[in-house]
């Protein structure tokens, strides 16, 4: 697995696409529909991880 990035990504829309400015010059373009579904999945996974950390006694600290 890759090392997690601690900085949020910049996101904008252009020419009918949602653009994610990723790390190290990576750019991801998505349709608005795919971006919304991905955002929901990110939200759910992030909340699940924070809950798991809290239950493990890590207090949900961001690393």
C-alpha positions as CSV (number, residue, x, y, z in Angstrom):
1,X,0.0,0.0,0.0
2,X,1.2,3.6,-0.6
3,X,2.0,6.1,2.1
4,X,-1.1,8.2,2.9
5,X,-1.1,11.9,2.1
6,X,-2.0,14.2,4.9
7,X,-2.9,17.2,2.9
8,X,-6.4,17.7,1.4
9,X,-6.6,17.9,-2.4
10,X,-7.7,20.8,-4.5
11,X,-10.9,20.2,-6.5
12,X,-12.6,22.3,-9.2
13,X,-14.9,22.0,-12.2
14,X,-14.0,22.7,-15.8
15,X,-15.6,21.9,-19.1
16,X,-18.3,19.7,-17.6
17,X,-15.8,17.6,-15.5
18,X,-14.8,17.6,-11.9
19,X,-11.0,17.8,-11.5
20,X,-9.0,16.6,-8.5
21,X,-5.5,18.0,-8.3
22,X,-3.7,15.1,-6.7
23,X,-0.2,14.6,-5.2
24,X,2.9,14.8,-7.3
25,X,1.2,16.3,-10.3
26,X,-1.5,13.7,-10.6
27,X,-4.8,14.9,-12.0
28,X,-8.0,13.0,-12.0
29,X,-11.0,14.0,-14.1
30,X,-14.5,12.7,-13.4
31,X,-18.0,13.3,-14.5
32,X,-20.1,15.1,-11.9
33,X,-22.0,11.9,-11.2
34,X,-18.9,9.9,-10.6
35,X,-17.5,12.7,-8.4
36,X,-20.6,12.7,-6.2
37,X,-20.5,8.9,-5.8
38,X,-16.8,9.0,-5.0
39,X,-17.3,11.8,-2.5
40,X,-19.9,9.7,-0.7
41,X,-17.5,6.7,-0.6
42,X,-14.7,8.9,0.7
43,X,-16.9,10.3,3.4
44,X,-18.1,6.9,4.5
45,X,-14.6,5.3,4.5
46,X,-13.1,8.3,6.4
47,X,-15.8,8.1,9.1
48,X,-15.4,4.4,9.4
49,X,-11.7,4.8,10.0
50,X,-12.1,7.6,12.5
51,X,-14.6,5.4,14.4
52,X,-12.2,2.4,14.3
53,X,-9.4,4.6,15.7
54,X,-11.6,5.9,18.5
55,X,-12.7,2.3,19.4
56,X,-9.0,1.2,19.4
57,X,-8.2,4.0,21.8
58,X,-6.4,6.3,19.4
59,X,-9.0,8.9,20.0
60,X,-9.6,9.5,16.3
61,X,-6.4,11.6,16.0
62,X,-5.4,12.6,12.5
63,X,-1.9,11.4,11.5
